Amino acid sequence: MRHRIDGRHFNRPPDQRKALYRSLVRALLLNERIQTTEAKAKEIQGMTERMITYGKKGTLHHRRVALARLPDRETVAKVFDDLGKRYAQRAGGYTRVLKLGPRNGDGAEMAIIELV
């Protein structure tokens, strides 16, 4: 039974799954738009929005929390210096997922996730 099991597993051990999420969130924050599978896009959506919320708050504590979650100074600097100011008046909902349809080859549902 799957009682209280949260999130998608993607048939990966936890350390690989965490690395996958970090790399996808990093790519999204730097490029502001990526194409991936629909399941992965939905899984990283909340993480990305949380990082932007940290950037909006802008305190030293939130910067350290962001660096702990995403240990890449370049990306965290962009979140705090650029994205935090851009979304200062927006109360959440910083990303959108656009469905593209099935991928040729394995039929996985593809999507574009982008910053609004």
Secondary structure as GFF3:
##gff-version 3
##sequence-region A 1 116
A	DSSP	alpha_helix	14	31	.	.	.	ID=ss1
A	DSSP	beta_strand	33	37	.	.	.	ID=ss2
A	DSSP	alpha_helix	38	57	.	.	.	ID=ss3
A	DSSP	alpha_helix	60	69	.	.	.	ID=ss4
A	DSSP	alpha_helix	73	78	.	.	.	ID=ss5
A	DSSP	pi_helix	79	83	.	.	.	ID=ss6
A	DSSP	alpha_helix	84	86	.	.	.	ID=ss7
A	DSSP	beta_strand	95	102	.	.	.	ID=ss8
A	DSSP	beta_strand	109	115	.	.	.	ID=ss9
###
